[in-house]
């Protein structure tokens, strides 16, 4: 993965990092970077540890709660239709506000925003951990997402200004990347351990000591940096985007109770469309938009974004349904479920390594659709699950197919985001890759969970129990749940099919174009 200087933001792994800000368009005065002296001697490595700890907390929370979902649902009486909010409530504000969070950190001070975000994240985690209702839990998770959208770009920005020597900066990014890459696997294992040995609530409480340690040392060793002049946050754009996406997610949850053609569903869909259209209008007129519409003009970049959106929509729900399948149907303990997901992380790492080489040799126009096809095959395989399906016979090989495909896609779309982009737009162009994945995941999880819940209810209605014994009812409920999971996997495969079509139609960049965007000085991770 390459990191490029930009006159807007520097982006690593999808999170915006301001470096050398551009002169803002129009009458806005040129911004000036102001940075305190970098920490001297070994203190800069302590600063890296603090930044890495903050990023670890963000990455952990994307996966640690997955294993805790079944216990949390039972404890708080959350319905099957609403269980997806434990995932969506975090991912939606995180993705929708990520670009705004980076810009706020640039102008108010990256250290200040990091410390504020750490404090807010810890308080939000406490709120969610102590929740006695599903609504309170979802509120805490949403606030976590808001503060994560501030924390992630601030953390990466601080690496850029703390490590000014090229070789040391490359080492710092490598360490940071290892934390970001390994955090997902750590989250799965830690979630299993905490849920089984303590309580699902500790999957949220664990953030409090992590944040406290990062705050204590961060206050002492981090140096402030900010941009002066040209301040513009595009708050109308942020509010319209978040509101529109929130309305879309809410619309996707309505059919489980009211039906697809109901006034509730269609009304919220209409509201979502109006808000998102208004967002586009605002972005076209804004002097400093969150999403410059000009970056969508390049077909390869537009293809990368559309593929990322669709892949996120089809992928996020996989973890939700497999968690319930492993623990509810196969009767895995939380720890066993955590270990059962580890091959997915390994597959992504392998896929990213192989995909990076293939992208250079044959180009993303082949690698991206190859990744989506692998994901499609894996999801189609998962759609065949029954209550008698085994982990090693179906779940593991399907996981590996999907994860290797994801490695292909993540690496290639990151490169594609920079094909033909100007230095002024390189940062935001790369950051949007992560944003669309989070947004797609939010909408897709809501949609696929509604499909699963509806299929489960339909199955139960069509197959009344032949015996009124607990065993017979339990078998029927398990079969109905698995039928719902299978239906969701079918539609996830359809979404990956759409991603394949989008990749084949829009992406035509060859290996030479990728080589061109890899040529500028950057920091390999």
FILUM-803592 format. One record per atom (N, C-alpha, C): residue in three letters; x, y, z. Coordinates in steps of 0.2 Angstrom, whole numbers, plus 5000, padded with zeros to 4 digits. Layout:
N
alaXYZ;...
This chain:
525
unk500449945000;unk500050005000;unk500450065000;unk500350114996;unk500750174995;unk500350234998;unk500750285001;unk500550345004;unk500850405000;unk500450444998;unk500650504994;unk500550564998;unk500950614996;unk500850684999;unk500350714994;unk499950754997;unk499350784994;unk499350854997;unk499050904993;unk498950964995;unk498350974999;unk497950915000;unk497350915004;unk497450875010;unk497550805009;unk497650765014;unk498150705012;unk498450675017;unk498850615015;unk498450565018;unk498350505015;unk497950455017;unk498350385017;unk498250355023;unk498550285023;unk497950235025;unk497850185021;unk497350135023;unk496650165023;unk496550225020;unk495850245020;unk495750305025;unk496150315029;unk496050375034;unk496450435032;unk496150495032;unk496450555029;unk496950575034;unk497550595031;unk498050625035;unk498350695032;unk498250745035;unk498450805032;unk499150815032;unk499450845027;unk500150855027;unk500350925024;unk500250935018;unk500450995015;unk499751025012;unk499351065016;unk498651085013;unk498651125007;unk498151125003;unk498151154997;unk497851224998;unk497951274994;unk497551334994;unk496851314992;unk496451334997;unk495751324996;unk495451364990;unk494951334986;unk494751374980;unk494351434982;unk494251474977;unk493851534978;unk494251584983;unk493851624987;unk494151684990;unk494451654997;unk494451594998;unk494751565005;unk495451575005;unk495851605010;unk496551615010;unk496851545010;unk497551545008;unk497951485008;unk498051465015;unk497951405017;unk498051375023;unk498851365024;unk499051375031;unk499751365033;unk499751315038;unk500251265037;unk500351215042;unk500851235047;unk500551225053;unk500951245059;unk501051185064;unk501651175065;unk501851115069;unk502351125075;unk502151105081;unk502651115086;unk503251065084;unk503851075088;unk504451035087;unk504250955088;unk504450915084;unk504350845085;unk504650815092;unk504350765095;unk504650745101;unk505350715100;unk505850735104;unk506550725103;unk506650655106;unk507250625102;unk507550565104;unk506950505104;unk506950465110;unk506550415111;unk505850425112;unk505650495113;unk504950505115;unk504550505109;unk504850505103;unk504450505097;unk504150435096;unk504550385098;unk504350315098;unk503750295103;unk503850335109;unk503250335114;unk502650365111;unk502750415107;unk502150445103;unk501850395099;unk502350365095;unk502050315090;unk501650255094;unk501850235100;unk501550185104;unk500850215106;unk500750275108;unk500150305110;unk499650315104;unk499950335098;unk499550335092;unk499250265090;unk499750215090;unk499550155088;unk499050125093;unk499050135099;unk498550115104;unk497850145103;unk497850215101;unk497250245099;unk496950205093;unk497350195088;unk497150165082;unk496850095083;unk497250055088;unk497049985089;unk496349985092;unk496150035096;unk495550045099;unk494950045094;unk495150085089;unk494650095083;unk494550035079;unk495049995078;unk495049935074;unk494749885078;unk494949875085;unk494649825089;unk493849825089;unk493549895089;unk492849895090;unk492449885083;unk492849875078;unk492549855072;unk492349775072;unk492749745076;unk492649665076;unk492449635083;unk492649675088;unk492649635095;unk491949625097;unk491449665095;unk490749655097;unk490449605093;unk490749585087;unk490349535083;unk490249465087;unk490749445091;unk490649385095;unk490149395101;unk490149455103;unk489649465109;unk488949475107;unk488849485100;unk488149495098;unk487549445101;unk487649385100;unk487149345103;unk486949355110;unk487449355114;unk487349365122;unk487049435123;unk487249485119;unk486949555120;unk486249555118;unk486049525113;unk485449525110;unk484949485115;unk485149435118;unk484749395123;unk484649445130;unk485249475132;unk485249505138;unk484749575138;unk484749605132;unk484349665131;unk483749655128;unk483549595126;unk482949585122;unk482849615116;unk483449615112;unk483449645105;unk483149595100;unk482649625096;unk482349585091;unk482849565085;unk482649515081;unk483149495076;unk483149545071;unk482649585070;unk482549645065;unk483049695067;unk483149705073;unk483549765076;unk484249745078;unk484449685078;unk485149665080;unk485649695076;unk485549705070;unk486049735065;unk486349805068;unk485949835072;unk486149905074;unk486749905078;unk486949855081;unk487549845085;unk488149855080;unk488049835074;unk488549845069;unk488449905066;unk487849915063;unk487749975059;unk487850045062;unk487650045069;unk487650105073;unk488350135073;unk488850085073;unk489550115073;unk489850125066;unk489650085062;unk489950095055;unk489650155051;unk489050165052;unk488750225048;unk489050295050;unk489050315056;unk489350385057;unk490150375056;unk490450325057;unk491150315056;unk491350335049;unk490950295044;unk491050315037;unk490850375035;unk490250395037;unk489950465035;unk490350525037;unk490650525043;unk490950575046;unk491750575045;unk492050525042;unk492750515042;unk493050575038;unk492850595033;unk493150655029;unk493050715033;unk492550725036;unk492450785040;unk492950785046;unk492950725050;unk493450715055;unk494150735054;unk494350715048;unk495050735046;unk495150805045;unk494650845042;unk494650915041;unk494650955048;unk494250925052;unk494150965059;unk494850955063;unk495150895062;unk495750885066;unk496350935063;unk496350945056;unk496850985053;unk496751055056;unk496251085057;unk496151155058;unk496151165066;unk495851115070;unk495751125077;unk496451105081;unk496851065077;unk497351035080;unk497350955081;unk497850925078;unk497750845078;unk497850815085;unk498250845089;unk498350815096;unk497750835100;unk497450895100;unk496850915103;unk496250865101;unk496150855095;unk495650815093;unk495750745095;unk496350715095;unk496450645097;unk496350635104;unk496450685108;unk496350675115;unk495550685117;unk495250735113;unk494550735114;unk494150675111;unk494450645106;unk494150585103;unk494250525108;unk494850525111;unk494950465115;unk494450475121;unk494350535124;unk493950545130;unk493250525128;unk493050555122;unk492350535120;unk492250465118;unk492750425115;unk492650355114;unk492550315120;unk492950335125;unk492950305132;unk492250305135;unk491950375135;unk491350385138;unk490750345134;unk490850345127;unk490350315123;unk490350235125;unk490950215126;unk491050145127;unk490650125134;unk490750175139;unk490450165145;unk489750165145;unk489450205141;unk488750215140;unk488450145137;unk488750125132;unk488550065128;unk488650005133;unk489150005137;unk489349945141;unk488849935147;unk488549995149;unk488049995155;unk487349995152;unk487249995146;unk486649995143;unk486149945146;unk485549965147;unk485049915149;unk484449905144;unk484549945139;unk484049935133;unk484449935127;unk484149905122;unk484449905115;unk484549975112;unk484150025113;unk484150085111;unk484850125114;unk484950115121;unk485450145124;unk486150115121;unk486150045120;unk486750015117;unk486850045110;unk486350055106;unk486450075099;unk486750145099;unk486450185104;unk486650255105;unk487450265107;unk487650215111;unk488350215113;unk488750195107;unk488550145103;unk488950125098;unk488950185092;unk488450215091;unk488450275087;unk488950325089;unk488950345095;unk489450395098;unk490150365097;unk490250305098;unk490850275097;unk491050285089;unk490650275085;unk490750295078;unk490950365076;unk490550415079;unk490750485078;unk491450495081;unk491650475087;unk492250495089;unk492850455085;unk492650395083;unk493150355079;unk493350395072;unk492850425070;unk492950465063;unk493350525065;unk493450555071;unk493850605073;unk494550575074;unk494550515078;unk495150485080;unk495650465075;unk495350425070;unk495750385065;unk496150435061;unk495850485058;unk496350535054;unk496750575058;unk496550595064;unk497050635068;unk497650585070;unk497550525071;unk498150485073;unk498650475067;unk498350465061;unk498850465056;unk499150525054;unk498850585055;unk499150645054;unk499750655059;unk499650635065;unk500150645070;unk500750605068;unk500750545065;unk501350505063;unk501650545058;unk501350585053;unk501650615048;unk502050675051;unk501850715056;unk502150765058;unk502650755064;unk502550695067;unk503050675072;unk503650645069;unk503650605063;unk504150575060;unk504350615054;unk504850655054;unk504950695048;unk505550665044;unk505950615046;unk506450585042;unk506150525038;unk506250525032;unk505950475028;unk505950405030;unk506550385032;unk506650315034;unk506250295040;unk506350345045;unk505950335051;unk505150335050;unk504950375046;unk504250385044;unk504050315041;unk504450285037;unk504250225034;unk504150175039;unk504650165044;unk504550125049;unk503950135053;unk503850195055;unk503250215059;unk502550195055;unk502550205049;unk501950185045;unk501850105045;unk502450075045;unk502449995045;unk502149975051;unk502350005057;unk502149985063;unk501349995064;unk501250055062;unk500550075062;unk500050025058;unk500350015052;unk499949965047;unk499849895050;unk500449875054;unk500349805057;unk499849805062;unk499749865066;unk499249865071;unk498549865068;unk498449905063;unk497849915059;unk497649845056;unk498149805053;unk498049745050;unk497849685055;unk498249685061;unk498149635066;unk497649645071;unk497349715071;unk496849725076;unk496249695075;unk496049675069;unk495449645068;unk495449575070;unk496049535069;unk496049465072;unk496049475080;unk496449515083;unk496449525090;unk495749535093;unk495349585089;unk494749595091;unk494249535092;unk494349485087;unk493949425087;unk494149385093;unk494749375094;unk494949335100;unk494749365106;unk494949425107;unk494849465113;unk494049465115;unk493649475109;unk492949475110;unk492649405113;unk492949355110;unk492749285113;unk493049275120;unk493649295122;unk493849285128;unk493449325133;unk493349385132;unk492949435137;unk492249405137;unk491949395132;unk491249365132;unk491149305136;unk491649255135;unk491549195139;unk491749195146;unk492249235147;unk492549235154;unk492249285159;unk492049335156;unk491749395160;unk491049405157;unk490949455153;unk490249465150;unk490349505143;unk489849505139;unk489849545133;unk489949615134;unk489749645140;unk489849715142;unk490649735142;unk491049685143;unk491749695144;unk492049705137;unk491749685132;unk491949705125;unk491949775123;unk491549815127;unk491449885127;unk491849915132;unk491849895138;unk492249925144;unk492949915143;unk493249875139;unk493949865138;unk494249925135;unk493849965131;unk494050025128;unk494250085133;unk493950075139;unk494150125144;unk494850135147;unk495150075149;unk495850075151;unk496250095145;unk496150065139;unk496550085133;unk496550155132;unk495950185132;unk495950255131;unk496250295137;unk496250275143;unk496550305148;unk497350305148;unk497550255146;unk498350245145;unk498550295139;unk498150295134;unk498350335128;unk498250405130;unk497750425134;unk497750495136;unk498250515140;unk498450475145;unk498950495150;unk499650505146;unk499850465142;unk500450475138;unk500450525133;unk499850525129;unk499750565124;unk499850645126;unk499550655131;unk499550725134;unk500250745135;unk500750705136;unk501450715138;unk501950715132;unk501750675128;unk502350665122;unk502050685115;unk501450695114;unk501250715107;unk501350785107;unk501550815101;unk501550885099;unk500950905095;unk500750965096;unk500250995092;unk500451015085;unk499951005080;unk500051025073;unk499351045071;unk499351095067;unk498651115064;unk498751155058;unk498251175054;unk498251215049;unk497951285050;unk498251335049;unk497951405050;unk497751435043;unk497151465043;unk496951495037;unk496451445033;unk496051475029;unk495651435024;unk495151385028;unk494951395034;unk494551355038;unk493851345035;unk493651285033;unk492951275030;unk492851205032;unk492251185035;unk492151115037;unk491551085033;unk491251125029;unk490651095025;unk490151055030;unk489951085035;unk489451055039;unk488851035036;unk488551085032;unk487951065028;unk488050995024;unk488550985021;unk488750925017;unk488750865022;unk489050875028;unk489150815033;unk488450795035;unk488050845037;unk487350835040;unk486950805035;unk486950825029;unk486550795023;unk486750725022;unk487350715021;unk487650645020;unk487450595025;unk487550615032;unk487350575037;unk486650565038;unk486250615037;unk485550615037;unk485250565032;unk485550575026;unk485250535020;unk485450465021;unk486050445023;unk486250375024;unk485850345030;unk485750385035;unk485350365041;unk484650345039;unk484350385035;unk483650375032;unk483650315028;unk484150305024;unk484250245019;unk484250175024;unk484750185029;unk484750125033;unk484150105037;unk483750165039;unk483150155043;unk482650125038;unk482650145032;unk482150125027;unk482250045026;unk482850025026;unk483049955025;unk482849915030;unk482649945036;unk482449905042;unk481649895042;unk481349935038;unk480649945039;unk480249885036;unk480449845031;unk480049795028;unk479949735032;unk480349725037;unk480349665042;unk479649675045;unk479449735047;unk478849745051;unk478249765046;unk478349815041;unk477849845038;unk477749825030;unk478349785028;unk478249765021;unk478649815016;unk478849785010;unk479249825006;unk478849885002;unk478249875001;unk477849924998;unk477449965003;unk477649965009;unk477250005014;unk477450085014;unk477050125017;unk477150195017;unk477850205021;unk477950165026;unk478550175030;unk479150165026;unk479150115023;unk479750095019;unk479850145013;unk479350155009;unk479450205003;unk479550275006;unk479250295011;unk479350365014;unk480050375016;unk480350335019;unk481050335022;unk481450335016;unk481350295011;unk481750285005;unk481750355001;unk481150385001;unk481050444997;unk481450505001;unk481450505008;unk481850555012;unk482550545011;unk482750475010;unk483450465009;unk483750495002;unk483350484997;unk483450504991;unk483550584990;unk483050614993;unk483050684994;unk483650714997;unk483850685003;unk484350715007;unk485050705003;unk485150645000;unk485750624996;unk485850674990;unk485250684987;unk485250734981;unk485450804983;unk485150824989;unk485350884992;unk486150884993;unk486350834996;unk487150824997;unk487550834991;unk487350804986;unk487750814979;unk487650894977;unk487150924978;unk487050994976;unk487451034980;unk487451024987;unk487951064991;unk488651054990;unk488850994988;unk489550974987;unk489751014980;unk489351014975;unk489451044969;unk489551124970;unk489251154975;unk489351224976;unk489851244981;unk490051194986;unk490451214991;unk491151234989;unk491451284992;unk492151304991;unk492651244993;unk492451204998;unk492951155001;unk492451095003;unk492251054998;unk491751004999;unk492150945002;unk491750905006;unk491950845009;unk492150795003;unk491650794998;unk491750744992;unk491750784986;unk492350804984;unk492350844977;unk492150804972;unk491550824968;unk491250784963;unk491750774957;unk492250814956;unk492750804951;unk493150734951;unk493150704957;unk493550644958;unk493150584955;unk492550594954;unk492150544952;unk492050544944;unk492450594941;unk492350594934;unk492850534931;unk493350514934;unk493750464931;unk493450394932;unk493350354927;unk492950294927;unk493250244931;unk493950244932;unk494250194936;unk494150204943;unk494250274945;unk494050284952;unk493350274954;unk492950294949;unk492150284951;unk492050214951;unk492350174947;unk492350094948;unk492550074954;unk493150094956;unk493350074963;unk492950094969;unk492650154968;unk492150174974;unk491550124973;unk491250114967;unk490650074967;unk490750004969;unk491349974967;unk491549914969;unk491549904977;unk491949954980;unk492049964987;unk491349964991;unk490850004988;unk490250014991;unk489849944991;unk489849914985;unk489449854985;unk489849794989;unk490449794989;unk490849744993;unk490649755000;unk490749815002;unk490549825009;unk489849805011;unk489349815006;unk488649805007;unk488549725008;unk488949685004;unk488849615004;unk489249585010;unk489849615012;unk490349585016;unk490149585024;unk489949645026;unk489949665033;unk489449615036;unk488849595033;unk488349555036;unk488549485037;unk489149465033;unk489349395033;unk489549375040;unk489949425044;unk490149415051;unk489549415055;unk489049455054;unk488449455058;unk488149385058;unk487949355052;unk487649295052;unk488049235054;unk488649235052;unk489149175054;unk489149175062;unk489249235065;unk489249235072;unk488649195075;unk488049215073;unk487449185075;unk487449105073;unk487649095067;unk487649025065;unk488148985069;unk488749005071;unk489248965074;unk489048955082;unk488749015085;unk488649005092;unk487948975093;unk487448995089;unk486748975090;unk486548905087;unk486848885081;unk486748825078;unk487248775079;unk487848785078;unk488448745079;unk488648735087;unk488348785091;unk488448785098;unk489148795100;unk489548835096;unk490248855098;unk490148905104;unk490748905108;unk490748955113;unk491049015110;unk490949075114;unk491249135111;unk491949125109;unk492349095113;unk493149085111;unk493149045105;unk492848995104;unk492848945098;unk492648985092;unk492149025093;unk491949075087;unk492449115085;unk492749145090;unk493349195089;unk493849165085;unk494049105087;unk494549065083;unk494349045076;unk493749035076;unk493449005069;unk493449065064;unk493449125066;unk493549185061;unk494249195059;unk494749175063;unk495449195062;unk495649175055;unk495449125052;unk495649115045;unk495449165040;unk494949205041;unk494749255037;unk495249315037;unk495549325043;unk496049385043;unk496649355039;unk496849295040;unk497449265037;unk497349265029;unk496749255027;unk496549255020;unk496649325017;unk496449375021;unk496449445018;unk497249465017;unk497649445022;unk498349455022;unk498649425016;unk498549355015;unk498749325009;unk498549355003;unk497849365002;unk497549394996;unk497849464995;unk498049505000;unk498349574999;unk499049564996;unk499349514999;unk500049504996;unk500049484989;unk499649434987;unk499649404981;unk499349454976;unk498849494978;unk498449544974;unk498949604972;unk499349624977;unk499749674975;unk500249664970;unk500549594970;unk500949574964;unk500549574958;unk499949544958;unk499549534952;unk499349604949;unk499249654953;unk499049714951;unk499549744947;unk500249734949;unk500749764946;unk500949734939;unk500749664939;unk500949624933;unk500449624928;unk499749614930;unk499249614925;unk498749664925;unk498749704931;unk498349764931;unk497649754935;unk497349804938;unk496749794942;unk496149774938;unk496149784931;unk495549774927;unk495449694927;unk495949654929;unk495849584930;unk495849564937;unk496249594941;unk496249574948;unk495649594952;unk495349654951;unk494749674955;unk494149624953;unk493949614947;unk493449564946;unk493549494948;unk494249474948;unk494449404950;unk494249404958;unk494349454962;unk494249464969;unk493449454970;unk493049494966;unk492349494967;unk492049424965;unk492349394960;unk492149324959;unk492249274964;unk492849274967;unk493049234973;unk492549244978;unk492349304980;unk491949324985;unk491249294984;unk491049304977;unk490349274975;unk490349204976;unk490849164974;unk490849094975;unk490749074982;unk491149104986;unk491149094994;unk490449104997;unk490149164995;unk489549174997;unk488949124995;unk489049104988;unk488549054986;unk488648994990;unk489248974991;unk489348914995;unk489048915002;unk489148975005;unk488848985012;unk488048985012;unk487749005006;unk487049005005;unk486748935006;unk487148885005;unk486948815005;unk486948785012;unk487148825017;unk487148795024;unk486448765027;unk486548715031;unk485948685034;unk486148675042;unk485648665046;unk485848645053;unk486448595054;unk486548555049;unk486948495049;unk487648515046;unk487748575043;unk488348595040;unk488948595045;unk489548575042;unk490148575047;unk490548635045;unk490948655050;unk491448705049;unk491948695044;unk492248635045;unk492848625040;unk492548605033;unk491948575033;unk491648555026;unk491448615022;unk491148665025;unk490848725022;unk491148795024;unk491048805030;unk491248875033;unk491948895032;unk492448855033;unk493148865033;unk493348885025;unk493148835021;unk493348845014;unk493048905011;unk492348915012;unk492048975010;unk492349045013;unk492549045019;unk492849095022;unk493549115018;unk493949065017;unk494549075013;unk494449105006;unk493949075003;unk493849104996;unk493649184997;unk493149195001;unk492949265002;unk493549315004;unk493949285009;unk494449335012;unk495049345007;unk495249295003;unk495749304998;unk495449354993;unk494849344991;unk494549394986;unk494549464989;unk494449474995;unk494449534998;unk495149564998;unk495649524999;unk496349544999;unk496449574992;unk496249544987;unk496349564980;unk495949634979;unk495349634982;unk494949704980;unk495249754984;unk495449754991;unk495649804995;unk496249834992;unk496749794990;unk497349814987;unk497249854981;unk496849824976;unk496849854970;unk496349914970;unk495849924974;unk495449984974;unk495850044977;unk496250024982;unk496650084985;unk497150114979;unk497450064975;unk497850094970;unk497450134964;unk496850104963;unk496350134958;unk496150204960;unk496050214966;unk495850274969;unk496350334967;unk496950314965;unk497450364964;unk497650364956;unk497350324952;unk497450334945;unk497150394942;unk497650434939;unk497450494936;unk497250554940;unk497350544947;unk497150594952;unk497650654952;unk497450714953;unk497950764954;unk498250764962;unk498750794963;unk499050794970;unk498550834974;unk498150884972;unk497750914976;unk497150864979;unk496950814975;unk496450774977;unk496650704979;unk497350684979;unk497550624981;unk497350594988;unk497350644992;unk497150624999;unk496450605000;unk495950644998;unk495250634998;unk495050574994;unk495350574988;unk495250514983;unk495350444986;unk495850444990;unk496050384993;unk495650365000;unk495450425003;unk495050415009;unk494350395008;unk494050415002;unk493450395000;unk493350314999;unk493850284998;unk493850204997;unk493650175004;unk493950205010;unk493750175016;unk493050195018;unk492850265016;unk492150285017;unk491650245014;unk491750235008;unk491150195004;unk491150125007;unk491650095009;unk491650025012;unk491250025018;unk491350075023;unk490950085029;unk490250095028;unk490050145023;unk489450165021;unk489050105018;unk489350075013;unk489050015010;unk488949955016;unk489349945020;unk489249895025;unk488649915030;unk488549975031;unk488049995035;unk487349985032;unk487350005026;unk486649995022;unk486549925021;unk487049885018;unk487049815017;unk486849775023;unk487149785029;unk486949745035;unk486249755036;unk485949815036;unk485249835038;unk484849795033;unk485049795026;unk484649765021;unk484649695022;unk485249665022;unk485249585023;unk484949565029;unk485049595034;unk484749575041;unk483949575040;unk483649625037;unk482949625036;unk482749565031;unk483149555026;unk482949495022;unk483049425026;unk483549425030;unk483549365034;unk483049355039;unk482849415043;unk482249405048;unk481649395044;unk481549425038;unk480849405034;unk480849335032;unk481449305030;unk481449235028;unk481349195033;unk481549205039;unk481449165045;unk480749165047;unk480449225047;unk479749225049;unk479349195044;unk479449195038;unk479049165033;unk479149085033;unk479749065035;unk479848995036;unk479448965042;unk479449005047;unk479048985053;unk478348975052;unk478049025048;unk477349035046;unk477148975042;unk477648955037;unk477448895032;unk477548825035;unk477948825041;unk478048755044;unk477948755051;unk477348755053;unk477148745060;unk477448685063;unk477548685069;unk477848625072;unk477348565073;unk477648505071;unk477248445071;unk477148425078;unk477548435083;unk477548425090;unk477648485094;unk477348485100;unk477348545104;unk477948535109;unk478348495108;unk478948485113;unk479448535112;unk479848545117;unk480448595117;unk480948575112;unk481048515111;unk481548485106;unk481348505099;unk480648485098;unk480448495091;unk480348575089;unk480148615094;unk480148685093;unk480848715092;unk481348685096;unk482048715095;unk482348695088;unk482148635086;unk482348615079;unk482048655073;unk481448675074;unk481148715069;unk481448785069;unk481548815075;unk481748875075;unk482448885073;unk482848825074;unk483548825071;unk483548825063;unk483048785061;unk483048775053;unk482748845050;unk482348875054;unk482048935051;unk482648995051;unk483048995057;unk483549045057;unk484049025051;unk484248965050;unk484748945045;unk484448965038;unk483848955037;unk483548975031;unk483549045030;unk483549085035;unk483549165035;unk484349175033;unk484749145036;unk485449155035;unk485649145027;unk485349085025;unk485549065018;unk485249115013;unk484649145015;unk484349195010;unk484749255010;unk485049275016;unk485449335016;unk486149325012;unk486349265013;unk487049245009;unk486849245001;unk486249224999;unk486149224992;unk486149294990;unk485749344993;unk485749414991;unk486449444992;unk486849424997;unk487549454997;unk487949434991;unk487849364988;unk488149344982;unk487849384976;unk487249404976;unk486949444971;unk487349514971;unk487449544977;unk487749604977;unk488449604975;unk488849544976;unk489449534973;unk489449524966;unk488949494963;unk488849494956;unk488849564953;unk488449604956;unk488349674954;unk489049704954;unk489449694959;unk490149724960;unk490549694954;unk490449634952;unk490849604947;unk490649644940;unk490049654939;unk489849684933;unk490149754933;unk490049794939;unk490349864939;unk491049864938;unk491449814940;unk492149804939;unk492349794932;unk491949754929;unk492149734922;unk491949794917;unk491449834919;unk491149884914;unk491549954915;unk491749964922;unk492050034923;unk492850034924;unk493149974926;unk493849974927;unk494249944921;unk494649994918;unk495049974912;unk495749984913;unk495950004919;unk496650024921;unk497149964920;unk497649964917;unk498149914916;unk498749924921;unk499149874920;unk499749874925;unk500149944924;unk500249974918;unk500650034917;unk500350094921;unk499650094921;unk499350154925;unk499450144932;unk499450084935;unk499550074942;unk500350094943;unk500750074939;unk501450084940;unk501550164940;unk501150204936;unk501250274936;unk501050304943;unk500550274946;unk500350304953;unk500750284958;unk501150224957;unk501550204962;unk502250234962;unk502350274957;unk503050304956;unk503250354961;unk502750404963;unk502950454967;unk503250434974;unk503650474977;unk503950454983;unk503350444988;unk503350384991;unk502850374996;unk503150325002;unk502750305006;unk502950255011;unk502650195011;unk503050145009;unk502750075008;unk502550045015;unk502050015015;unk501849985022;unk501849905021;
